[in-house]
Amino acid sequence: MHAVSLTTEEEGVAMLAGAWLGGERGVLLMQSSGVGNCINTLALAKVCSFPLLMIVTMRGEWGEVNPWQVPMGQIAADSLRLTGAIVHEVDEPDAAAPGVEAAARIAFSGGLIAAVLLSQRMLGTKLFKD
Amino acid sequence: MPEPQLERRKVVARILADRGDMLVVTGLGSPTYDCAAAGDHTLNFYLWGAMGSAVTVGLGLALAQPRRRVLVITGDGEMLMGLGALATVAAVKPDNLAVAVIDNERYGETGMQQTHTGAGVDLAAIARAAGFRETATVRQTGELEDVVPILRRAKGPALVVLKVSPARDPLVLPPWDGPLLKTRFRQALLGAAAA
């Protein structure tokens, strides 16, 4: 397995398209603020039917302290759905593994975009305190 | 600086001549047409959108196929939109990945507006500073033969900027059916069972 750090999230959409062309599969991990960065590049996955699995940790969604995180956090799920992605929202730890497995199956068997959103309700909220 | 005399179609045709089993990713706009004009090939993956993504598609392919040469052929505008990808590639250092930037210092798809390379931004220097192993900039026809081996064989990551004339060429359009481009590429590379 390769783990590659990116400078911006949409690089991952393109990288995983290239990996699929070469016979490999992968998963793109990001925070919800990165969803907006991906929007135009998701056309690549959609128009070519590349399978794309994304796991998104949520900010600005539940009990967020930093108001700058809220605008993108509040529209991340709807934005993904508008691109045609299948979205599974997970807010219980026990639902995370089945959610990822279900998203992986639907993405890789159908050449679809699937995203698992991990809620701040279970991840906890960054409180900006030492 | 005088206008470059290199002709983009001849440059791309030379880079792709006798390409062997090389895998090619093209950036949207003129580089996609240039590669089609050099001869359509099942191991060309043409981008028609997703501007800024050519290098990272190439990176994913290079990591998945470490024994095959992967060449990204893109334009200056497309490369400028994805500059962060040069840092990502330099951090990963795939030795089988090369990038050819066909640089006419213009946005050809939208009316030939000047790009930042026309204002002096040096893409080869940016790639070198990021950590690419091989970089070069070519302005003269006589220098082209020196850089073809860098793109085709040198240990990467490599990036070569080819300063070309802004003259427009006739459109040569490859297929833009995404599933067709994807599936024919995978079948040519991975075998008929790959879909």
Interface residues (C-beta under 8 A of the other chain):
Chain A: H2 V4 S5 L6 T7 T8 E10 E11 G12 V13 A14 M15 L16 A17 G18 A19 W20 L21 G22 G23 E24 G26 N40 T41 A43 L44 V47 C48 S49 F50 G111
Chain B: L23 V25 F45 L47 G49 A50 M51 G52 S53 A54 T56 V57 G58 L59 G60 L61 A62 L63 A64 Q65 G82 G84 A85 A87 T88 A91 V92 G178 P179 L181 K182 F185 R186 L189 L190 A194
